[in-house]
Amino acid sequence: MDQRTSQNDNDNRRLYNPYQDLQIPIQNIYKLPTSPEFLFQEESVAQRRSWGENLTYYTGIGYLSGALSGAAKGLVDGVKASEPGDTVKLRINRILNASGHAGRKFGNRAGVIGLMYAGLESGIVAVRDTDDVVNSVVAGLGTGALYRAAAGVRSAAVAGAIGGVVVGAAVTAKQVLKRYVPI
């Protein structure tokens, strides 16, 4: 009986032997599991990212996309700001300064929006205990409203509606791509 459970345990693990090429007769140095390990069993059942992974993902993607689009806008502004008598060194300096300034500004804004969205979506998933499209759209509505709340109620309502529509369109596009594009 003990040998059979030991055999099943060995079937679920792959051997990792860093001394394989050294011809040392040690077989069971490390046994690594072939399936992912989770702290809680509930995490292994769920087929979604954890709140920390969501937070990191959406904040990082937001900052990166904002920084890139801001840098592109800064490039255009830097080229427009150059004067006819400028040297090449001065033009490059203007372009780099404008790109860096706009890239930081846009990146920080988009990163904060990603941070708020990830927090709201993870909170809604925790409260509703389901992971569906409604969570994403409501998180988009809340993020837009929360981001523009300081500008007034009307501005927050408009931004919330825009956030919900943008997230709804993104989720729909993702579902269409999953269904019709063979990857």
PyMOL CGO cylinders between C-alpha atoms (Angstrom):
from pymol import cmd
from pymol.cgo import CYLINDER

trace = [
    CYLINDER, 0.00, 0.00, 0.00, 2.77, 2.42, 0.96, 0.3, 1, 1, 1, 1, 1, 1,
    CYLINDER, 2.77, 2.42, 0.96, 4.64, 1.58, -2.23, 0.3, 1, 1, 1, 1, 1, 1,
    CYLINDER, 4.64, 1.58, -2.23, 1.56, 2.34, -4.37, 0.3, 1, 1, 1, 1, 1, 1,
    CYLINDER, 1.56, 2.34, -4.37, 1.08, 5.82, -2.86, 0.3, 1, 1, 1, 1, 1, 1,
    CYLINDER, 1.08, 5.82, -2.86, 4.78, 6.42, -3.30, 0.3, 1, 1, 1, 1, 1, 1,
    CYLINDER, 4.78, 6.42, -3.30, 4.42, 5.41, -6.97, 0.3, 1, 1, 1, 1, 1, 1,
    CYLINDER, 4.42, 5.41, -6.97, 1.46, 7.83, -7.44, 0.3, 1, 1, 1, 1, 1, 1,
    CYLINDER, 1.46, 7.83, -7.44, 3.46, 10.56, -5.76, 0.3, 1, 1, 1, 1, 1, 1,
    CYLINDER, 3.46, 10.56, -5.76, 6.33, 9.95, -8.18, 0.3, 1, 1, 1, 1, 1, 1,
    CYLINDER, 6.33, 9.95, -8.18, 3.96, 10.08, -11.19, 0.3, 1, 1, 1, 1, 1, 1,
    CYLINDER, 3.96, 10.08, -11.19, 2.87, 13.62, -10.27, 0.3, 1, 1, 1, 1, 1, 1,
    CYLINDER, 2.87, 13.62, -10.27, 6.42, 14.90, -9.94, 0.3, 1, 1, 1, 1, 1, 1,
    CYLINDER, 6.42, 14.90, -9.94, 9.30, 15.28, -12.31, 0.3, 1, 1, 1, 1, 1, 1,
    CYLINDER, 9.30, 15.28, -12.31, 12.85, 14.74, -11.21, 0.3, 1, 1, 1, 1, 1, 1,
    CYLINDER, 12.85, 14.74, -11.21, 15.24, 17.63, -11.31, 0.3, 1, 1, 1, 1, 1, 1,
    CYLINDER, 15.24, 17.63, -11.31, 18.85, 16.63, -10.99, 0.3, 1, 1, 1, 1, 1, 1,
    CYLINDER, 18.85, 16.63, -10.99, 21.40, 19.43, -11.36, 0.3, 1, 1, 1, 1, 1, 1,
    CYLINDER, 21.40, 19.43, -11.36, 24.20, 16.85, -11.06, 0.3, 1, 1, 1, 1, 1, 1,
    CYLINDER, 24.20, 16.85, -11.06, 22.99, 14.78, -14.03, 0.3, 1, 1, 1, 1, 1, 1,
    CYLINDER, 22.99, 14.78, -14.03, 26.01, 15.46, -16.19, 0.3, 1, 1, 1, 1, 1, 1,
    CYLINDER, 26.01, 15.46, -16.19, 28.47, 14.86, -13.37, 0.3, 1, 1, 1, 1, 1, 1,
    CYLINDER, 28.47, 14.86, -13.37, 27.71, 11.11, -13.20, 0.3, 1, 1, 1, 1, 1, 1,
    CYLINDER, 27.71, 11.11, -13.20, 26.96, 11.18, -9.46, 0.3, 1, 1, 1, 1, 1, 1,
    CYLINDER, 26.96, 11.18, -9.46, 24.63, 8.31, -8.43, 0.3, 1, 1, 1, 1, 1, 1,
    CYLINDER, 24.63, 8.31, -8.43, 22.11, 10.44, -6.54, 0.3, 1, 1, 1, 1, 1, 1,
    CYLINDER, 22.11, 10.44, -6.54, 18.57, 10.10, -7.92, 0.3, 1, 1, 1, 1, 1, 1,
    CYLINDER, 18.57, 10.10, -7.92, 16.23, 11.95, -5.60, 0.3, 1, 1, 1, 1, 1, 1,
    CYLINDER, 16.23, 11.95, -5.60, 17.98, 15.22, -5.00, 0.3, 1, 1, 1, 1, 1, 1,
    CYLINDER, 17.98, 15.22, -5.00, 14.99, 17.41, -5.83, 0.3, 1, 1, 1, 1, 1, 1,
    CYLINDER, 14.99, 17.41, -5.83, 11.40, 16.48, -6.58, 0.3, 1, 1, 1, 1, 1, 1,
    CYLINDER, 11.40, 16.48, -6.58, 9.52, 19.37, -8.12, 0.3, 1, 1, 1, 1, 1, 1,
    CYLINDER, 9.52, 19.37, -8.12, 5.74, 19.24, -8.57, 0.3, 1, 1, 1, 1, 1, 1,
    CYLINDER, 5.74, 19.24, -8.57, 4.40, 19.33, -12.12, 0.3, 1, 1, 1, 1, 1, 1,
    CYLINDER, 4.40, 19.33, -12.12, 1.27, 21.29, -11.18, 0.3, 1, 1, 1, 1, 1, 1,
    CYLINDER, 1.27, 21.29, -11.18, 1.15, 24.81, -9.74, 0.3, 1, 1, 1, 1, 1, 1,
    CYLINDER, 1.15, 24.81, -9.74, 1.17, 25.16, -5.99, 0.3, 1, 1, 1, 1, 1, 1,
    CYLINDER, 1.17, 25.16, -5.99, -1.23, 27.40, -4.11, 0.3, 1, 1, 1, 1, 1, 1,
    CYLINDER, -1.23, 27.40, -4.11, -1.40, 28.49, -0.53, 0.3, 1, 1, 1, 1, 1, 1,
    CYLINDER, -1.40, 28.49, -0.53, -5.15, 27.85, -0.33, 0.3, 1, 1, 1, 1, 1, 1,
    CYLINDER, -5.15, 27.85, -0.33, -7.13, 25.16, -2.13, 0.3, 1, 1, 1, 1, 1, 1,
    CYLINDER, -7.13, 25.16, -2.13, -9.73, 27.75, -3.26, 0.3, 1, 1, 1, 1, 1, 1,
    CYLINDER, -9.73, 27.75, -3.26, -7.05, 29.55, -5.26, 0.3, 1, 1, 1, 1, 1, 1,
    CYLINDER, -7.05, 29.55, -5.26, -6.27, 26.43, -7.27, 0.3, 1, 1, 1, 1, 1, 1,
    CYLINDER, -6.27, 26.43, -7.27, -9.93, 26.00, -8.25, 0.3, 1, 1, 1, 1, 1, 1,
    CYLINDER, -9.93, 26.00, -8.25, -10.39, 29.57, -9.52, 0.3, 1, 1, 1, 1, 1, 1,
    CYLINDER, -10.39, 29.57, -9.52, -9.28, 30.17, -13.09, 0.3, 1, 1, 1, 1, 1, 1,
    CYLINDER, -9.28, 30.17, -13.09, -8.47, 33.86, -12.67, 0.3, 1, 1, 1, 1, 1, 1,
    CYLINDER, -8.47, 33.86, -12.67, -5.67, 36.07, -11.46, 0.3, 1, 1, 1, 1, 1, 1,
    CYLINDER, -5.67, 36.07, -11.46, -5.38, 36.96, -7.80, 0.3, 1, 1, 1, 1, 1, 1,
    CYLINDER, -5.38, 36.96, -7.80, -5.99, 40.55, -6.70, 0.3, 1, 1, 1, 1, 1, 1,
    CYLINDER, -5.99, 40.55, -6.70, -2.26, 41.18, -6.42, 0.3, 1, 1, 1, 1, 1, 1,
    CYLINDER, -2.26, 41.18, -6.42, -1.62, 39.92, -9.93, 0.3, 1, 1, 1, 1, 1, 1,
    CYLINDER, -1.62, 39.92, -9.93, -4.49, 42.06, -11.24, 0.3, 1, 1, 1, 1, 1, 1,
    CYLINDER, -4.49, 42.06, -11.24, -3.14, 45.08, -9.43, 0.3, 1, 1, 1, 1, 1, 1,
    CYLINDER, -3.14, 45.08, -9.43, 0.33, 44.61, -10.87, 0.3, 1, 1, 1, 1, 1, 1,
    CYLINDER, 0.33, 44.61, -10.87, -0.93, 43.81, -14.37, 0.3, 1, 1, 1, 1, 1, 1,
    CYLINDER, -0.93, 43.81, -14.37, -3.40, 46.67, -14.80, 0.3, 1, 1, 1, 1, 1, 1,
    CYLINDER, -3.40, 46.67, -14.80, -1.17, 49.27, -13.15, 0.3, 1, 1, 1, 1, 1, 1,
    CYLINDER, -1.17, 49.27, -13.15, 1.83, 48.21, -15.24, 0.3, 1, 1, 1, 1, 1, 1,
    CYLINDER, 1.83, 48.21, -15.24, -0.09, 48.05, -18.50, 0.3, 1, 1, 1, 1, 1, 1,
    CYLINDER, -0.09, 48.05, -18.50, -1.69, 51.42, -17.75, 0.3, 1, 1, 1, 1, 1, 1,
    CYLINDER, -1.69, 51.42, -17.75, 1.61, 53.09, -16.96, 0.3, 1, 1, 1, 1, 1, 1,
    CYLINDER, 1.61, 53.09, -16.96, 3.39, 51.60, -19.96, 0.3, 1, 1, 1, 1, 1, 1,
    CYLINDER, 3.39, 51.60, -19.96, 0.68, 52.49, -22.45, 0.3, 1, 1, 1, 1, 1, 1,
    CYLINDER, 0.68, 52.49, -22.45, 0.30, 55.98, -20.99, 0.3, 1, 1, 1, 1, 1, 1,
    CYLINDER, 0.30, 55.98, -20.99, 4.04, 56.58, -21.03, 0.3, 1, 1, 1, 1, 1, 1,
    CYLINDER, 4.04, 56.58, -21.03, 4.34, 55.44, -24.64, 0.3, 1, 1, 1, 1, 1, 1,
    CYLINDER, 4.34, 55.44, -24.64, 1.42, 57.56, -25.85, 0.3, 1, 1, 1, 1, 1, 1,
    CYLINDER, 1.42, 57.56, -25.85, 2.68, 60.53, -23.84, 0.3, 1, 1, 1, 1, 1, 1,
    CYLINDER, 2.68, 60.53, -23.84, 6.15, 60.13, -25.29, 0.3, 1, 1, 1, 1, 1, 1,
    CYLINDER, 6.15, 60.13, -25.29, 4.66, 60.09, -28.81, 0.3, 1, 1, 1, 1, 1, 1,
    CYLINDER, 4.66, 60.09, -28.81, 2.71, 63.28, -28.05, 0.3, 1, 1, 1, 1, 1, 1,
    CYLINDER, 2.71, 63.28, -28.05, 5.87, 64.81, -26.58, 0.3, 1, 1, 1, 1, 1, 1,
    CYLINDER, 5.87, 64.81, -26.58, 7.78, 63.90, -29.73, 0.3, 1, 1, 1, 1, 1, 1,
    CYLINDER, 7.78, 63.90, -29.73, 5.24, 65.74, -31.86, 0.3, 1, 1, 1, 1, 1, 1,
    CYLINDER, 5.24, 65.74, -31.86, 5.26, 68.73, -29.49, 0.3, 1, 1, 1, 1, 1, 1,
    CYLINDER, 5.26, 68.73, -29.49, 9.07, 68.78, -29.44, 0.3, 1, 1, 1, 1, 1, 1,
    CYLINDER, 9.07, 68.78, -29.44, 9.26, 68.78, -33.23, 0.3, 1, 1, 1, 1, 1, 1,
    CYLINDER, 9.26, 68.78, -33.23, 6.65, 71.57, -33.44, 0.3, 1, 1, 1, 1, 1, 1,
    CYLINDER, 6.65, 71.57, -33.44, 8.53, 73.65, -30.83, 0.3, 1, 1, 1, 1, 1, 1,
    CYLINDER, 8.53, 73.65, -30.83, 11.80, 73.64, -32.76, 0.3, 1, 1, 1, 1, 1, 1,
    CYLINDER, 11.80, 73.64, -32.76, 12.75, 76.95, -34.32, 0.3, 1, 1, 1, 1, 1, 1,
    CYLINDER, 12.75, 76.95, -34.32, 14.48, 77.52, -37.66, 0.3, 1, 1, 1, 1, 1, 1,
    CYLINDER, 14.48, 77.52, -37.66, 17.79, 78.65, -36.14, 0.3, 1, 1, 1, 1, 1, 1,
    CYLINDER, 17.79, 78.65, -36.14, 18.12, 75.70, -33.69, 0.3, 1, 1, 1, 1, 1, 1,
    CYLINDER, 18.12, 75.70, -33.69, 21.06, 73.36, -33.85, 0.3, 1, 1, 1, 1, 1, 1,
    CYLINDER, 21.06, 73.36, -33.85, 20.54, 69.59, -34.06, 0.3, 1, 1, 1, 1, 1, 1,
    CYLINDER, 20.54, 69.59, -34.06, 21.66, 69.21, -30.45, 0.3, 1, 1, 1, 1, 1, 1,
    CYLINDER, 21.66, 69.21, -30.45, 19.09, 71.76, -29.27, 0.3, 1, 1, 1, 1, 1, 1,
    CYLINDER, 19.09, 71.76, -29.27, 16.29, 70.13, -31.30, 0.3, 1, 1, 1, 1, 1, 1,
    CYLINDER, 16.29, 70.13, -31.30, 17.09, 66.70, -29.85, 0.3, 1, 1, 1, 1, 1, 1,
    CYLINDER, 17.09, 66.70, -29.85, 17.14, 68.22, -26.37, 0.3, 1, 1, 1, 1, 1, 1,
    CYLINDER, 17.14, 68.22, -26.37, 13.70, 69.80, -26.88, 0.3, 1, 1, 1, 1, 1, 1,
    CYLINDER, 13.70, 69.80, -26.88, 12.27, 66.54, -28.22, 0.3, 1, 1, 1, 1, 1, 1,
    CYLINDER, 12.27, 66.54, -28.22, 13.68, 64.50, -25.34, 0.3, 1, 1, 1, 1, 1, 1,
    CYLINDER, 13.68, 64.50, -25.34, 12.47, 66.99, -22.73, 0.3, 1, 1, 1, 1, 1, 1,
    CYLINDER, 12.47, 66.99, -22.73, 8.98, 67.16, -24.22, 0.3, 1, 1, 1, 1, 1, 1,
    CYLINDER, 8.98, 67.16, -24.22, 8.76, 63.38, -24.61, 0.3, 1, 1, 1, 1, 1, 1,
    CYLINDER, 8.76, 63.38, -24.61, 9.95, 62.74, -21.06, 0.3, 1, 1, 1, 1, 1, 1,
    CYLINDER, 9.95, 62.74, -21.06, 7.59, 65.29, -19.54, 0.3, 1, 1, 1, 1, 1, 1,
    CYLINDER, 7.59, 65.29, -19.54, 4.48, 64.17, -21.42, 0.3, 1, 1, 1, 1, 1, 1,
    CYLINDER, 4.48, 64.17, -21.42, 5.38, 60.48, -21.03, 0.3, 1, 1, 1, 1, 1, 1,
    CYLINDER, 5.38, 60.48, -21.03, 5.66, 60.78, -17.24, 0.3, 1, 1, 1, 1, 1, 1,
    CYLINDER, 5.66, 60.78, -17.24, 2.44, 62.76, -16.99, 0.3, 1, 1, 1, 1, 1, 1,
    CYLINDER, 2.44, 62.76, -16.99, 0.36, 60.42, -19.17, 0.3, 1, 1, 1, 1, 1, 1,
    CYLINDER, 0.36, 60.42, -19.17, 1.96, 57.32, -17.66, 0.3, 1, 1, 1, 1, 1, 1,
    CYLINDER, 1.96, 57.32, -17.66, 1.16, 58.37, -14.11, 0.3, 1, 1, 1, 1, 1, 1,
    CYLINDER, 1.16, 58.37, -14.11, -2.45, 59.16, -15.01, 0.3, 1, 1, 1, 1, 1, 1,
    CYLINDER, -2.45, 59.16, -15.01, -3.00, 55.87, -16.82, 0.3, 1, 1, 1, 1, 1, 1,
    CYLINDER, -3.00, 55.87, -16.82, -1.23, 53.96, -14.04, 0.3, 1, 1, 1, 1, 1, 1,
    CYLINDER, -1.23, 53.96, -14.04, -3.54, 55.46, -11.43, 0.3, 1, 1, 1, 1, 1, 1,
    CYLINDER, -3.54, 55.46, -11.43, -6.56, 54.57, -13.55, 0.3, 1, 1, 1, 1, 1, 1,
    CYLINDER, -6.56, 54.57, -13.55, -5.27, 50.99, -13.85, 0.3, 1, 1, 1, 1, 1, 1,
    CYLINDER, -5.27, 50.99, -13.85, -4.68, 50.86, -10.09, 0.3, 1, 1, 1, 1, 1, 1,
    CYLINDER, -4.68, 50.86, -10.09, -8.22, 52.03, -9.32, 0.3, 1, 1, 1, 1, 1, 1,
    CYLINDER, -8.22, 52.03, -9.32, -9.72, 49.65, -11.88, 0.3, 1, 1, 1, 1, 1, 1,
    CYLINDER, -9.72, 49.65, -11.88, -7.83, 46.64, -10.51, 0.3, 1, 1, 1, 1, 1, 1,
    CYLINDER, -7.83, 46.64, -10.51, -8.83, 47.46, -6.94, 0.3, 1, 1, 1, 1, 1, 1,
    CYLINDER, -8.83, 47.46, -6.94, -12.48, 47.95, -7.82, 0.3, 1, 1, 1, 1, 1, 1,
    CYLINDER, -12.48, 47.95, -7.82, -12.67, 44.84, -9.98, 0.3, 1, 1, 1, 1, 1, 1,
    CYLINDER, -12.67, 44.84, -9.98, -11.02, 42.65, -7.33, 0.3, 1, 1, 1, 1, 1, 1,
    CYLINDER, -11.02, 42.65, -7.33, -13.32, 44.09, -4.66, 0.3, 1, 1, 1, 1, 1, 1,
    CYLINDER, -13.32, 44.09, -4.66, -16.41, 43.45, -6.76, 0.3, 1, 1, 1, 1, 1, 1,
    CYLINDER, -16.41, 43.45, -6.76, -15.29, 39.88, -7.51, 0.3, 1, 1, 1, 1, 1, 1,
    CYLINDER, -15.29, 39.88, -7.51, -14.77, 39.30, -3.78, 0.3, 1, 1, 1, 1, 1, 1,
    CYLINDER, -14.77, 39.30, -3.78, -18.20, 40.70, -2.89, 0.3, 1, 1, 1, 1, 1, 1,
    CYLINDER, -18.20, 40.70, -2.89, -20.16, 38.95, -5.67, 0.3, 1, 1, 1, 1, 1, 1,
    CYLINDER, -20.16, 38.95, -5.67, -18.06, 35.76, -5.59, 0.3, 1, 1, 1, 1, 1, 1,
    CYLINDER, -18.06, 35.76, -5.59, -18.35, 35.44, -9.37, 0.3, 1, 1, 1, 1, 1, 1,
    CYLINDER, -18.35, 35.44, -9.37, -16.07, 36.52, -12.17, 0.3, 1, 1, 1, 1, 1, 1,
    CYLINDER, -16.07, 36.52, -12.17, -18.07, 37.73, -15.14, 0.3, 1, 1, 1, 1, 1, 1,
    CYLINDER, -18.07, 37.73, -15.14, -18.49, 40.65, -17.53, 0.3, 1, 1, 1, 1, 1, 1,
    CYLINDER, -18.49, 40.65, -17.53, -20.69, 42.58, -15.11, 0.3, 1, 1, 1, 1, 1, 1,
    CYLINDER, -20.69, 42.58, -15.11, -17.80, 42.93, -12.67, 0.3, 1, 1, 1, 1, 1, 1,
    CYLINDER, -17.80, 42.93, -12.67, -15.57, 44.43, -15.33, 0.3, 1, 1, 1, 1, 1, 1,
    CYLINDER, -15.57, 44.43, -15.33, -18.17, 46.91, -16.60, 0.3, 1, 1, 1, 1, 1, 1,
    CYLINDER, -18.17, 46.91, -16.60, -19.14, 48.03, -13.08, 0.3, 1, 1, 1, 1, 1, 1,
    CYLINDER, -19.14, 48.03, -13.08, -15.46, 48.44, -12.22, 0.3, 1, 1, 1, 1, 1, 1,
    CYLINDER, -15.46, 48.44, -12.22, -15.03, 50.58, -15.35, 0.3, 1, 1, 1, 1, 1, 1,
    CYLINDER, -15.03, 50.58, -15.35, -18.02, 52.71, -14.37, 0.3, 1, 1, 1, 1, 1, 1,
    CYLINDER, -18.02, 52.71, -14.37, -16.67, 53.13, -10.86, 0.3, 1, 1, 1, 1, 1, 1,
    CYLINDER, -16.67, 53.13, -10.86, -13.16, 53.90, -12.03, 0.3, 1, 1, 1, 1, 1, 1,
    CYLINDER, -13.16, 53.90, -12.03, -14.28, 56.63, -14.39, 0.3, 1, 1, 1, 1, 1, 1,
    CYLINDER, -14.28, 56.63, -14.39, -16.56, 58.18, -11.78, 0.3, 1, 1, 1, 1, 1, 1,
    CYLINDER, -16.56, 58.18, -11.78, -13.93, 57.98, -9.04, 0.3, 1, 1, 1, 1, 1, 1,
    CYLINDER, -13.93, 57.98, -9.04, -11.18, 59.40, -11.26, 0.3, 1, 1, 1, 1, 1, 1,
    CYLINDER, -11.18, 59.40, -11.26, -13.23, 62.49, -12.16, 0.3, 1, 1, 1, 1, 1, 1,
    CYLINDER, -13.23, 62.49, -12.16, -15.09, 62.86, -8.84, 0.3, 1, 1, 1, 1, 1, 1,
    CYLINDER, -15.09, 62.86, -8.84, -13.18, 66.00, -7.86, 0.3, 1, 1, 1, 1, 1, 1,
    CYLINDER, -13.18, 66.00, -7.86, -14.38, 67.82, -10.99, 0.3, 1, 1, 1, 1, 1, 1,
    CYLINDER, -14.38, 67.82, -10.99, -18.04, 67.54, -9.99, 0.3, 1, 1, 1, 1, 1, 1,
    CYLINDER, -18.04, 67.54, -9.99, -20.99, 65.21, -10.21, 0.3, 1, 1, 1, 1, 1, 1,
    CYLINDER, -20.99, 65.21, -10.21, -21.70, 65.79, -13.90, 0.3, 1, 1, 1, 1, 1, 1,
    CYLINDER, -21.70, 65.79, -13.90, -18.08, 65.21, -14.91, 0.3, 1, 1, 1, 1, 1, 1,
    CYLINDER, -18.08, 65.21, -14.91, -17.92, 62.07, -12.75, 0.3, 1, 1, 1, 1, 1, 1,
    CYLINDER, -17.92, 62.07, -12.75, -21.11, 60.71, -14.33, 0.3, 1, 1, 1, 1, 1, 1,
    CYLINDER, -21.11, 60.71, -14.33, -19.81, 61.30, -17.85, 0.3, 1, 1, 1, 1, 1, 1,
    CYLINDER, -19.81, 61.30, -17.85, -16.43, 59.76, -17.04, 0.3, 1, 1, 1, 1, 1, 1,
    CYLINDER, -16.43, 59.76, -17.04, -18.14, 56.80, -15.39, 0.3, 1, 1, 1, 1, 1, 1,
    CYLINDER, -18.14, 56.80, -15.39, -20.27, 56.20, -18.48, 0.3, 1, 1, 1, 1, 1, 1,
    CYLINDER, -20.27, 56.20, -18.48, -17.19, 56.46, -20.70, 0.3, 1, 1, 1, 1, 1, 1,
    CYLINDER, -17.19, 56.46, -20.70, -15.29, 54.04, -18.45, 0.3, 1, 1, 1, 1, 1, 1,
    CYLINDER, -15.29, 54.04, -18.45, -18.14, 51.51, -18.54, 0.3, 1, 1, 1, 1, 1, 1,
    CYLINDER, -18.14, 51.51, -18.54, -18.45, 51.73, -22.33, 0.3, 1, 1, 1, 1, 1, 1,
    CYLINDER, -18.45, 51.73, -22.33, -14.69, 51.41, -22.87, 0.3, 1, 1, 1, 1, 1, 1,
    CYLINDER, -14.69, 51.41, -22.87, -14.42, 48.37, -20.59, 0.3, 1, 1, 1, 1, 1, 1,
    CYLINDER, -14.42, 48.37, -20.59, -17.54, 46.82, -22.13, 0.3, 1, 1, 1, 1, 1, 1,
    CYLINDER, -17.54, 46.82, -22.13, -16.08, 47.28, -25.61, 0.3, 1, 1, 1, 1, 1, 1,
    CYLINDER, -16.08, 47.28, -25.61, -12.73, 45.81, -24.49, 0.3, 1, 1, 1, 1, 1, 1,
    CYLINDER, -12.73, 45.81, -24.49, -14.37, 42.75, -22.92, 0.3, 1, 1, 1, 1, 1, 1,
    CYLINDER, -14.37, 42.75, -22.92, -16.54, 42.24, -26.01, 0.3, 1, 1, 1, 1, 1, 1,
    CYLINDER, -16.54, 42.24, -26.01, -13.51, 42.54, -28.29, 0.3, 1, 1, 1, 1, 1, 1,
    CYLINDER, -13.51, 42.54, -28.29, -11.66, 40.01, -26.16, 0.3, 1, 1, 1, 1, 1, 1,
    CYLINDER, -11.66, 40.01, -26.16, -14.56, 37.54, -26.40, 0.3, 1, 1, 1, 1, 1, 1,
    CYLINDER, -14.56, 37.54, -26.40, -14.82, 38.02, -30.17, 0.3, 1, 1, 1, 1, 1, 1,
    CYLINDER, -14.82, 38.02, -30.17, -11.08, 37.44, -30.58, 0.3, 1, 1, 1, 1, 1, 1,
    CYLINDER, -11.08, 37.44, -30.58, -11.23, 34.32, -28.43, 0.3, 1, 1, 1, 1, 1, 1,
    CYLINDER, -11.23, 34.32, -28.43, -14.09, 32.92, -30.45, 0.3, 1, 1, 1, 1, 1, 1,
    CYLINDER, -14.09, 32.92, -30.45, -13.15, 33.79, -34.02, 0.3, 1, 1, 1, 1, 1, 1,
    CYLINDER, -13.15, 33.79, -34.02, -9.38, 34.05, -34.11, 0.3, 1, 1, 1, 1, 1, 1,
    CYLINDER, -9.38, 34.05, -34.11, -7.64, 30.69, -33.92, 0.3, 1, 1, 1, 1, 1, 1,
    CYLINDER, -7.64, 30.69, -33.92, -4.57, 31.00, -31.73, 0.3, 1, 1, 1, 1, 1, 1,
]
cmd.load_cgo(trace, "trace")
